[in-house]
């Protein structure tokens, strides 16, 4: 009899243990689910750009799906560029700052952005006519610092409202089936729709090269050779992928004629090239590959080290064409001689803005560096690996370049001991 009671108590205890264990497991699952849901919390931001050619402005609307996800948004406002700021919730404007504290629930801030912009030369690096517009999103949405609630992730969409008769719009961001663009920049906490954009009565040609969508657009009648650009990029692309490995999902190439600025300008996922600029110059450098290198690498030089970004871009504008078979060994040597001649009077590379002769001398240094890396590693390593390391930090210095290069080969490199880098 006693043994029966003991057995029943043991069964009862076992049931209790199972019950407690089940409750603990359920609590653990609930806690993990709650954490995951908090970590996965996302908020929607919609940018709507309404282009108004008659006034040469863009009406910009920034719509938050739930303003409660934000504590505040601190915009940098250039009064010559932006006007007519209005917002739901609290908006404090002073000097060059506009601090927005949005309410819970849907919230909107609107502003007016001046669109056309002339340089001191009189040429435009942003312009809107009655038929088309070429501009950068950077000039439509001000730079901003934000503080969000913990664990919130951004999902940003870009929309356009075009004037009557305008049939096309494109950006460096992926276009969705509803005509909107998904803005996703891993380098930024708050995704702004930056980069070159084109809209209006414009012609575009596009192709998928490797894993990247290439779109080439220009206003009708400007003489920009869209198919020449696509054909050239198809030819060189395998070497571009080998050199940089990590490629953007999409790149927009915008072309324009006078009175647009007669040069090339890069921006996130996009670049501008004047219709009169050749794909390859007589000196065998390529303005297209130069700007494309900026777009892909994102490398910028710190103070007095702009020569790194500009020198690498010009180096690859020659090197990628050479590797692809676009120039002979003899031509490659002639380019080296031309670079040497044009930079013979350069005494330092460390200037605020690298141009012309300074950039040419920087190319020589990078050619020497690549040759030394290949030699010391018996061909196992190249300058491409240095470039890919620098791509991870974007803004770089001479110290960064030297450190990464010497770590790769395991020895000090005399190429950095030149008086040009003092």
One Martini backbone bead per residue (centre of mass of N, CA, C, O) as a GRO file, in nm:
protein
  422
    1UNK     BB    1   0.059   0.062  -0.022
    2UNK     BB    2   0.292   0.253   0.004
    3UNK     BB    3   0.404   0.214  -0.285
    4UNK     BB    4   0.159   0.339  -0.426
    5UNK     BB    5   0.184   0.627  -0.308
    6UNK     BB    6   0.467   0.679  -0.413
    7UNK     BB    7   0.401   0.645  -0.714
    8UNK     BB    8   0.191   0.873  -0.728
    9UNK     BB    9   0.380   1.103  -0.642
   10UNK     BB   10   0.581   1.070  -0.875
   11UNK     BB   11   0.377   1.126  -1.098
   12UNK     BB   12   0.300   1.405  -0.997
   13UNK     BB   13   0.586   1.527  -1.016
   14UNK     BB   14   0.628   1.480  -1.317
   15UNK     BB   15   0.392   1.654  -1.410
   16UNK     BB   16   0.503   1.912  -1.283
   17UNK     BB   17   0.767   1.923  -1.437
   18UNK     BB   18   0.644   1.933  -1.719
   19UNK     BB   19   0.480   2.191  -1.674
   20UNK     BB   20   0.718   2.379  -1.604
   21UNK     BB   21   0.882   2.327  -1.859
   22UNK     BB   22   0.665   2.428  -2.056
   23UNK     BB   23   0.651   2.717  -1.944
   24UNK     BB   24   0.945   2.791  -1.997
   25UNK     BB   25   0.938   2.747  -2.301
   26UNK     BB   26   0.714   2.953  -2.361
   27UNK     BB   27   0.865   3.197  -2.247
   28UNK     BB   28   1.108   3.180  -2.434
   29UNK     BB   29   0.957   3.203  -2.701
   30UNK     BB   30   0.826   3.478  -2.639
   31UNK     BB   31   1.089   3.637  -2.597
   32UNK     BB   32   1.217   3.584  -2.872
   33UNK     BB   33   0.984   3.693  -3.045
   34UNK     BB   34   0.992   3.979  -2.930
   35UNK     BB   35   1.281   4.046  -3.016
   36UNK     BB   36   1.250   3.993  -3.318
   37UNK     BB   37   1.021   4.194  -3.366
   38UNK     BB   38   1.183   4.441  -3.272
   39UNK     BB   39   1.420   4.404  -3.477
   40UNK     BB   40   1.199   4.403  -3.734
   41UNK     BB   41   1.118   4.680  -3.717
   42UNK     BB   42   0.943   4.895  -3.944
   43UNK     BB   43   0.961   5.190  -4.159
   44UNK     BB   44   0.790   5.421  -4.363
   45UNK     BB   45   0.918   5.608  -4.649
   46UNK     BB   46   0.792   5.879  -4.854
   47UNK     BB   47   0.888   6.012  -5.166
   48UNK     BB   48   0.765   6.314  -5.330
   49UNK     BB   49   0.808   6.432  -5.669
   50UNK     BB   50   0.728   6.757  -5.800
   51UNK     BB   51   0.747   6.884  -6.115
   52UNK     BB   52   0.804   7.253  -6.200
   53UNK     BB   53   0.893   7.419  -6.476
   54UNK     BB   54   0.770   7.712  -6.451
   55UNK     BB   55   0.945   7.740  -6.158
   56UNK     BB   56   1.203   7.565  -6.118
   57UNK     BB   57   1.082   7.322  -5.932
   58UNK     BB   58   1.042   7.114  -5.636
   59UNK     BB   59   0.803   6.923  -5.480
   60UNK     BB   60   0.840   6.803  -5.143
   61UNK     BB   61   0.759   6.482  -4.988
   62UNK     BB   62   0.766   6.360  -4.644
   63UNK     BB   63   0.648   6.035  -4.552
   64UNK     BB   64   0.527   5.900  -4.252
   65UNK     BB   65   0.378   5.626  -4.132
   66UNK     BB   66   0.531   5.666  -3.831
   67UNK     BB   67   0.632   5.914  -3.619
   68UNK     BB   68   0.688   5.730  -3.357
   69UNK     BB   69   0.980   5.627  -3.469
   70UNK     BB   70   1.050   5.931  -3.399
   71UNK     BB   71   1.205   6.187  -3.230
   72UNK     BB   72   1.396   6.312  -3.467
   73UNK     BB   73   1.467   6.560  -3.735
   74UNK     BB   74   1.779   6.696  -3.873
   75UNK     BB   75   1.804   6.958  -4.091
   76UNK     BB   76   1.986   7.089  -4.363
   77UNK     BB   77   1.944   7.439  -4.454
   78UNK     BB   78   1.938   7.599  -4.761
   79UNK     BB   79   1.794   7.900  -4.839
   80UNK     BB   80   1.865   7.890  -5.157
   81UNK     BB   81   1.723   7.591  -5.193
   82UNK     BB   82   1.510   7.616  -4.953
   83UNK     BB   83   1.145   7.618  -4.898
   84UNK     BB   84   0.839   7.598  -4.750
   85UNK     BB   85   0.825   7.480  -4.463
   86UNK     BB   86   0.620   7.196  -4.360
   87UNK     BB   87   0.455   7.035  -4.064
   88UNK     BB   88   0.388   6.795  -3.866
   89UNK     BB   89   0.392   6.901  -3.565
   90UNK     BB   90   0.719   6.990  -3.478
   91UNK     BB   91   0.884   7.299  -3.610
   92UNK     BB   92   1.227   7.406  -3.607
   93UNK     BB   93   1.367   7.720  -3.723
   94UNK     BB   94   1.735   7.777  -3.752
   95UNK     BB   95   1.918   7.888  -3.973
   96UNK     BB   96   2.038   7.565  -4.097
   97UNK     BB   97   1.787   7.450  -3.924
   98UNK     BB   98   1.548   7.162  -3.906
   99UNK     BB   99   1.334   7.051  -3.646
  100UNK     BB  100   1.160   6.739  -3.634
  101UNK     BB  101   0.856   6.648  -3.446
  102UNK     BB  102   0.669   6.395  -3.488
  103UNK     BB  103   0.387   6.240  -3.477
  104UNK     BB  104   0.181   6.010  -3.434
  105UNK     BB  105   0.166   5.860  -3.709
  106UNK     BB  106   0.097   6.018  -3.971
  107UNK     BB  107   0.358   6.215  -4.149
  108UNK     BB  108   0.443   6.551  -4.287
  109UNK     BB  109   0.690   6.698  -4.508
  110UNK     BB  110   0.735   7.012  -4.674
  111UNK     BB  111   0.896   7.141  -4.982
  112UNK     BB  112   1.107   7.366  -5.169
  113UNK     BB  113   1.314   7.311  -5.465
  114UNK     BB  114   1.566   7.409  -5.629
  115UNK     BB  115   1.700   7.310  -5.942
  116UNK     BB  116   1.862   7.489  -6.100
  117UNK     BB  117   2.235   7.499  -6.164
  118UNK     BB  118   2.507   7.721  -6.167
  119UNK     BB  119   2.811   7.777  -6.247
  120UNK     BB  120   3.068   8.000  -6.284
  121UNK     BB  121   3.077   7.921  -6.603
  122UNK     BB  122   2.744   7.882  -6.671
  123UNK     BB  123   2.706   7.598  -6.623
  124UNK     BB  124   2.521   7.299  -6.570
  125UNK     BB  125   2.436   7.055  -6.288
  126UNK     BB  126   2.131   7.161  -6.315
  127UNK     BB  127   1.821   7.102  -6.513
  128UNK     BB  128   1.514   7.272  -6.631
  129UNK     BB  129   1.271   7.226  -6.866
  130UNK     BB  130   0.985   7.179  -7.059
  131UNK     BB  131   1.106   6.862  -7.130
  132UNK     BB  132   1.341   6.846  -6.898
  133UNK     BB  133   1.547   6.671  -6.637
  134UNK     BB  134   1.861   6.732  -6.453
  135UNK     BB  135   1.954   6.572  -6.141
  136UNK     BB  136   1.987   6.564  -5.782
  137UNK     BB  137   1.864   6.434  -5.491
  138UNK     BB  138   2.044   6.599  -5.294
  139UNK     BB  139   1.880   6.880  -5.385
  140UNK     BB  140   1.582   6.786  -5.260
  141UNK     BB  141   1.706   6.640  -5.000
  142UNK     BB  142   1.811   6.699  -4.712
  143UNK     BB  143   2.021   6.665  -4.488
  144UNK     BB  144   2.014   6.411  -4.212
  145UNK     BB  145   1.934   6.365  -3.873
  146UNK     BB  146   1.850   6.081  -3.661
  147UNK     BB  147   1.602   5.960  -3.414
  148UNK     BB  148   1.514   5.645  -3.316
  149UNK     BB  149   1.376   5.383  -3.228
  150UNK     BB  150   1.446   5.089  -3.115
  151UNK     BB  151   1.483   4.869  -3.400
  152UNK     BB  152   1.446   5.048  -3.644
  153UNK     BB  153   1.359   5.017  -3.994
  154UNK     BB  154   1.406   5.114  -4.324
  155UNK     BB  155   1.147   5.197  -4.582
  156UNK     BB  156   1.210   5.330  -4.903
  157UNK     BB  157   1.029   5.556  -5.127
  158UNK     BB  158   1.005   5.671  -5.474
  159UNK     BB  159   0.821   5.946  -5.619
  160UNK     BB  160   0.651   6.070  -5.921
  161UNK     BB  161   0.536   6.391  -6.058
  162UNK     BB  162   0.454   6.467  -6.380
  163UNK     BB  163   0.427   6.643  -6.635
  164UNK     BB  164   0.267   6.702  -6.903
  165UNK     BB  165   0.424   6.480  -7.148
  166UNK     BB  166   0.587   6.321  -6.956
  167UNK     BB  167   0.734   5.976  -6.990
  168UNK     BB  168   1.004   5.982  -6.803
  169UNK     BB  169   1.194   5.806  -6.536
  170UNK     BB  170   1.521   5.803  -6.363
  171UNK     BB  171   1.747   5.608  -6.155
  172UNK     BB  172   1.978   5.438  -5.932
  173UNK     BB  173   1.721   5.291  -5.860
  174UNK     BB  174   1.497   5.054  -5.821
  175UNK     BB  175   1.233   4.963  -6.026
  176UNK     BB  176   0.901   4.924  -5.998
  177UNK     BB  177   0.589   4.830  -6.115
  178UNK     BB  178   0.457   5.120  -6.000
  179UNK     BB  179   0.720   5.336  -6.049
  180UNK     BB  180   0.883   5.306  -5.816
  181UNK     BB  181   1.155   5.350  -5.578
  182UNK     BB  182   1.409   5.176  -5.413
  183UNK     BB  183   1.567   5.289  -5.115
  184UNK     BB  184   1.903   5.142  -5.059
  185UNK     BB  185   2.151   5.236  -4.809
  186UNK     BB  186   2.386   5.081  -4.611
  187UNK     BB  187   2.557   5.355  -4.540
  188UNK     BB  188   2.273   5.443  -4.424
  189UNK     BB  189   2.029   5.504  -4.189
  190UNK     BB  190   1.898   5.728  -4.379
  191UNK     BB  191   1.721   5.717  -4.671
  192UNK     BB  192   1.823   5.892  -4.945
  193UNK     BB  193   1.751   6.018  -5.278
  194UNK     BB  194   2.026   5.990  -5.432
  195UNK     BB  195   2.149   6.110  -5.720
  196UNK     BB  196   2.094   6.072  -6.037
  197UNK     BB  197   1.842   6.229  -6.257
  198UNK     BB  198   1.574   6.164  -6.505
  199UNK     BB  199   1.332   6.363  -6.700
  200UNK     BB  200   1.092   6.318  -6.962
  201UNK     BB  201   1.195   6.365  -7.295
  202UNK     BB  202   1.347   6.062  -7.296
  203UNK     BB  203   1.613   5.841  -7.366
  204UNK     BB  204   1.650   5.480  -7.322
  205UNK     BB  205   1.899   5.235  -7.225
  206UNK     BB  206   1.909   4.878  -7.144
  207UNK     BB  207   2.094   4.642  -6.925
  208UNK     BB  208   2.228   4.324  -6.830
  209UNK     BB  209   2.539   4.320  -6.649
  210UNK     BB  210   2.555   4.061  -6.505
  211UNK     BB  211   2.412   4.194  -6.195
  212UNK     BB  212   2.368   4.471  -6.359
  213UNK     BB  213   2.185   4.753  -6.410
  214UNK     BB  214   2.190   4.937  -6.715
  215UNK     BB  215   2.131   5.291  -6.755
  216UNK     BB  216   2.076   5.505  -7.047
  217UNK     BB  217   2.030   5.866  -7.042
  218UNK     BB  218   1.867   6.121  -7.262
  219UNK     BB  219   1.786   6.375  -7.422
  220UNK     BB  220   1.640   6.456  -7.693
  221UNK     BB  221   1.889   6.574  -7.926
  222UNK     BB  222   2.197   6.562  -7.787
  223UNK     BB  223   2.392   6.313  -7.902
  224UNK     BB  224   2.385   6.079  -7.717
  225UNK     BB  225   2.555   5.758  -7.703
  226UNK     BB  226   2.405   5.498  -7.572
  227UNK     BB  227   2.510   5.237  -7.725
  228UNK     BB  228   2.810   5.293  -7.685
  229UNK     BB  229   2.807   5.261  -7.381
  230UNK     BB  230   2.696   4.971  -7.366
  231UNK     BB  231   2.913   4.834  -7.543
  232UNK     BB  232   3.158   4.914  -7.371
  233UNK     BB  233   3.064   4.782  -7.101
  234UNK     BB  234   3.046   4.493  -7.210
  235UNK     BB  235   3.354   4.476  -7.274
  236UNK     BB  236   3.467   4.560  -6.967
  237UNK     BB  237   3.309   4.423  -6.729
  238UNK     BB  238   3.477   4.171  -6.645
  239UNK     BB  239   3.708   4.356  -6.525
  240UNK     BB  240   3.540   4.506  -6.318
  241UNK     BB  241   3.458   4.256  -6.150
  242UNK     BB  242   3.746   4.157  -6.083
  243UNK     BB  243   3.839   4.416  -5.934
  244UNK     BB  244   3.567   4.477  -5.728
  245UNK     BB  245   3.314   4.256  -5.718
  246UNK     BB  246   3.134   4.474  -5.580
  247UNK     BB  247   2.813   4.545  -5.708
  248UNK     BB  248   2.571   4.717  -5.819
  249UNK     BB  249   2.240   4.680  -5.909
  250UNK     BB  250   2.259   4.988  -6.019
  251UNK     BB  251   2.321   5.205  -6.315
  252UNK     BB  252   2.327   5.550  -6.400
  253UNK     BB  253   2.351   5.712  -6.721
  254UNK     BB  254   2.394   6.057  -6.784
  255UNK     BB  255   2.311   6.267  -7.056
  256UNK     BB  256   2.441   6.591  -7.191
  257UNK     BB  257   2.421   6.902  -7.318
  258UNK     BB  258   2.402   7.200  -7.389
  259UNK     BB  259   2.449   7.381  -7.082
  260UNK     BB  260   2.601   7.163  -6.967
  261UNK     BB  261   2.848   7.036  -6.811
  262UNK     BB  262   3.185   6.969  -6.950
  263UNK     BB  263   3.168   6.659  -6.805
  264UNK     BB  264   3.216   6.462  -6.506
  265UNK     BB  265   2.980   6.306  -6.262
  266UNK     BB  266   2.947   6.160  -5.955
  267UNK     BB  267   2.727   5.919  -5.786
  268UNK     BB  268   2.512   5.735  -5.647
  269UNK     BB  269   2.451   5.494  -5.888
  270UNK     BB  270   2.584   5.740  -6.067
  271UNK     BB  271   2.621   5.944  -6.378
  272UNK     BB  272   2.774   6.216  -6.557
  273UNK     BB  273   2.784   6.296  -6.922
  274UNK     BB  274   2.890   6.465  -7.170
  275UNK     BB  275   2.826   6.443  -7.507
  276UNK     BB  276   3.136   6.546  -7.585
  277UNK     BB  277   3.247   6.316  -7.435
  278UNK     BB  278   3.452   6.070  -7.452
  279UNK     BB  279   3.505   5.746  -7.378
  280UNK     BB  280   3.788   5.787  -7.529
  281UNK     BB  281   4.074   5.939  -7.529
  282UNK     BB  282   4.371   6.029  -7.683
  283UNK     BB  283   4.526   5.940  -7.399
  284UNK     BB  284   4.352   5.668  -7.304
  285UNK     BB  285   4.142   5.778  -7.137
  286UNK     BB  286   3.830   5.731  -6.932
  287UNK     BB  287   3.564   5.905  -6.826
  288UNK     BB  288   3.370   5.671  -6.771
  289UNK     BB  289   3.563   5.493  -6.590
  290UNK     BB  290   3.626   5.704  -6.386
  291UNK     BB  291   3.334   5.749  -6.274
  292UNK     BB  292   3.272   5.447  -6.223
  293UNK     BB  293   3.481   5.410  -5.999
  294UNK     BB  294   3.348   5.601  -5.801
  295UNK     BB  295   3.074   5.456  -5.783
  296UNK     BB  296   3.184   5.171  -5.682
  297UNK     BB  297   3.399   5.253  -5.444
  298UNK     BB  298   3.358   5.536  -5.272
  299UNK     BB  299   3.625   5.675  -5.273
  300UNK     BB  300   3.780   5.897  -5.034
  301UNK     BB  301   3.971   6.160  -4.937
  302UNK     BB  302   4.128   6.299  -4.715
  303UNK     BB  303   4.311   6.531  -4.612
  304UNK     BB  304   4.525   6.570  -4.883
  305UNK     BB  305   4.394   6.275  -5.031
  306UNK     BB  306   4.258   6.304  -5.324
  307UNK     BB  307   4.467   6.140  -5.499
  308UNK     BB  308   4.350   5.862  -5.444
  309UNK     BB  309   4.074   5.881  -5.585
  310UNK     BB  310   4.175   6.007  -5.858
  311UNK     BB  311   4.404   5.807  -5.920
  312UNK     BB  312   4.235   5.546  -5.927
  313UNK     BB  313   4.033   5.634  -6.146
  314UNK     BB  314   4.255   5.679  -6.365
  315UNK     BB  315   4.392   5.407  -6.352
  316UNK     BB  316   4.129   5.240  -6.434
  317UNK     BB  317   4.075   5.389  -6.705
  318UNK     BB  318   4.327   5.229  -6.819
  319UNK     BB  319   4.347   4.934  -6.702
  320UNK     BB  320   4.074   4.812  -6.796
  321UNK     BB  321   4.124   4.850  -7.098
  322UNK     BB  322   4.383   4.683  -7.111
  323UNK     BB  323   4.273   4.412  -6.993
  324UNK     BB  324   4.042   4.394  -7.227
  325UNK     BB  325   4.205   4.481  -7.507
  326UNK     BB  326   4.199   4.812  -7.580
  327UNK     BB  327   4.522   4.785  -7.563
  328UNK     BB  328   4.840   4.787  -7.614
  329UNK     BB  329   5.153   4.770  -7.493
  330UNK     BB  330   5.254   5.016  -7.648
  331UNK     BB  331   5.027   5.209  -7.560
  332UNK     BB  332   5.072   5.183  -7.255
  333UNK     BB  333   5.358   5.313  -7.263
  334UNK     BB  334   5.267   5.585  -7.381
  335UNK     BB  335   5.093   5.664  -7.142
  336UNK     BB  336   5.321   5.671  -6.938
  337UNK     BB  337   5.483   5.895  -7.081
  338UNK     BB  338   5.261   6.108  -7.065
  339UNK     BB  339   5.235   6.117  -6.757
  340UNK     BB  340   5.528   6.200  -6.703
  341UNK     BB  341   5.527   6.464  -6.866
  342UNK     BB  342   5.266   6.609  -6.732
  343UNK     BB  343   5.415   6.562  -6.419
  344UNK     BB  344   5.711   6.690  -6.388
  345UNK     BB  345   5.621   6.952  -6.186
  346UNK     BB  346   5.555   6.780  -5.950
  347UNK     BB  347   5.597   6.797  -5.578
  348UNK     BB  348   5.295   6.710  -5.487
  349UNK     BB  349   5.001   6.516  -5.380
  350UNK     BB  350   4.919   6.693  -5.117
  351UNK     BB  351   4.606   6.799  -5.187
  352UNK     BB  352   4.282   6.898  -5.185
  353UNK     BB  353   4.281   6.904  -5.519
  354UNK     BB  354   4.288   6.674  -5.773
  355UNK     BB  355   4.463   6.756  -6.078
  356UNK     BB  356   4.588   6.666  -6.358
  357UNK     BB  357   4.911   6.633  -6.286
  358UNK     BB  358   4.858   6.503  -6.009
  359UNK     BB  359   4.694   6.262  -6.114
  360UNK     BB  360   4.911   6.154  -6.305
  361UNK     BB  361   5.119   6.095  -6.077
  362UNK     BB  362   4.935   5.898  -5.923
  363UNK     BB  363   4.924   5.680  -6.141
  364UNK     BB  364   5.221   5.604  -6.131
  365UNK     BB  365   5.218   5.507  -5.840
  366UNK     BB  366   5.005   5.278  -5.889
  367UNK     BB  367   5.167   5.124  -6.096
  368UNK     BB  368   5.410   5.069  -5.910
  369UNK     BB  369   5.251   4.925  -5.688
  370UNK     BB  370   5.140   4.692  -5.858
  371UNK     BB  371   5.414   4.582  -5.952
  372UNK     BB  372   5.526   4.522  -5.664
  373UNK     BB  373   5.307   4.330  -5.564
  374UNK     BB  374   5.345   4.117  -5.785
  375UNK     BB  375   5.643   4.058  -5.733
  376UNK     BB  376   5.635   3.983  -5.417
  377UNK     BB  377   5.385   3.756  -5.488
  378UNK     BB  378   5.409   3.609  -5.760
  379UNK     BB  379   5.106   3.708  -5.866
  380UNK     BB  380   4.886   3.680  -5.621
  381UNK     BB  381   4.886   3.998  -5.612
  382UNK     BB  382   4.704   4.315  -5.616
  383UNK     BB  383   4.563   4.629  -5.617
  384UNK     BB  384   4.267   4.531  -5.594
  385UNK     BB  385   4.285   4.447  -5.291
  386UNK     BB  386   4.329   4.729  -5.188
  387UNK     BB  387   4.073   4.859  -5.298
  388UNK     BB  388   3.868   4.671  -5.150
  389UNK     BB  389   3.955   4.761  -4.868
  390UNK     BB  390   3.891   5.068  -4.907
  391UNK     BB  391   3.583   5.030  -4.968
  392UNK     BB  392   3.504   4.967  -4.659
  393UNK     BB  393   3.576   5.295  -4.569
  394UNK     BB  394   3.607   5.513  -4.812
  395UNK     BB  395   3.762   5.709  -4.617
  396UNK     BB  396   4.101   5.800  -4.693
  397UNK     BB  397   4.452   5.757  -4.638
  398UNK     BB  398   4.781   5.719  -4.654
  399UNK     BB  399   4.792   5.526  -4.416
  400UNK     BB  400   4.585   5.324  -4.528
  401UNK     BB  401   4.728   5.252  -4.791
  402UNK     BB  402   4.992   5.151  -4.665
  403UNK     BB  403   4.885   4.939  -4.472
  404UNK     BB  404   4.736   4.755  -4.678
  405UNK     BB  405   4.977   4.703  -4.868
  406UNK     BB  406   5.184   4.585  -4.651
  407UNK     BB  407   5.002   4.353  -4.552
  408UNK     BB  408   4.990   4.197  -4.822
  409UNK     BB  409   5.330   4.157  -4.841
  410UNK     BB  410   5.500   4.199  -4.551
  411UNK     BB  411   5.633   4.484  -4.636
  412UNK     BB  412   5.805   4.745  -4.705
  413UNK     BB  413   5.735   5.036  -4.920
  414UNK     BB  414   5.918   5.257  -5.116
  415UNK     BB  415   5.687   5.408  -5.276
  416UNK     BB  416   5.620   5.586  -4.997
  417UNK     BB  417   5.915   5.754  -4.986
  418UNK     BB  418   5.837   5.985  -5.143
  419UNK     BB  419   5.838   6.333  -5.156
  420UNK     BB  420   5.533   6.354  -5.260
  421UNK     BB  421   5.431   6.248  -4.946
  422UNK     BB  422   5.523   6.487  -4.738
   0.00000   0.00000   0.00000
